[in-house]
Amino acid sequence: MDINELKSVARAIVADQKGILAADESGPTIKKRFDAIKLECSEENRRRYREILFTTMGAERYLGGVILYDETLRQNSTEGIPFAELLNSRGILPGIKVDSGAKSLALHAGEKITEGLDGLRERLQEYRQLGAKFAKWRGVIEIDAAALPSSYAIRANAHALARYAALCQEAGIVPIVEPEVLMDGAHDLQRCETVSAQVLEAVFEELAAHGVALEGMLLKPNMVIAGMKSPQQADTGQVAAATMRCLARHVPPAVPGIVFLSGGQSAEDATAHLSAMNQLGPFPWQVSFSYGRALQAPVLDSWKGQEQNVAEAQKIFLRRCQLNSLACAGKYDS
Ligand code: 13P
């Protein structure tokens, strides 16, 4: 493991108010997104859609990395250039989702464990050859007002995240460690803060136990936010204050960057929250974005699978990237 290489990749991804586009939807997830715009989920449509995102001129000013799915890492642009090479040539680092999804946790009704550790060492070797500089693994933590998550589900997911992160660093790949406390449900902001704190504590304990170098990773957490069905929705300032309090208490300063997931928030909310958080800085880590839906939903709505809409869709994508980059400096004003 070359710690200096890991460190410089991790830092480059979040340098200069840049963030990450999460374009790593698995087959079933991208099908859901395409169903919503009534588009057939063919391999060519998936390739073309990702190409539209990756060839948006100017996005390289705001994006330090893009997370790809296995299929996408093996695809090429219309001109025949592998996507990883195309992104690299524009100064955007290609990354890869390496988990194989969250499955039911045995004997723990309603809870999940992420799979994908078997054979991961070998897959990471191949991904590195294909040009991946960083990776992502998402642990899913179900939450409700009282019973969930169990302490075992937290521990099991933290352990898997740490095993993944150690394997990545061994292979010279920067791990993005993503423990996601879901925003489904009716729990309030306080409950999300309590659970997020427990999860982060367990994750950093396991990362330490596995010998993971914090300087060579990025953390991708949820924001501290009330459940979508909660009658008590917190305002932007409350979300920002609770999130940064929780992270300041539980994320060591050696971590170079925190890149939030959007988790089902609207594009506007995700940007407003990020900006409000950065207004509370400075922090020991860069505070940035790794959004999937919050960057892509407006693009899909505009594109709708039609070639004549590509220019407009790219304009919308560029604008979202730019606004989130402004939010990294606390300068986005909704
Ligand atoms: P969302 O921003 O849509 O939550 O996606 C981010 C991600 O990578 C989830 O794993």
Boltz pocket constraint, residues with backbone or C-beta under 6 A from the ligand:
constraints:
  - pocket:
      binder: B
      contacts: [[A, 22], [A, 138], [A, 178], [A, 260], [A, 261], [A, 262], [A, 263], [A, 264], [A, 290], [A, 291], [A, 292], [A, 293], [A, 294]]
      max_distance: 6.0
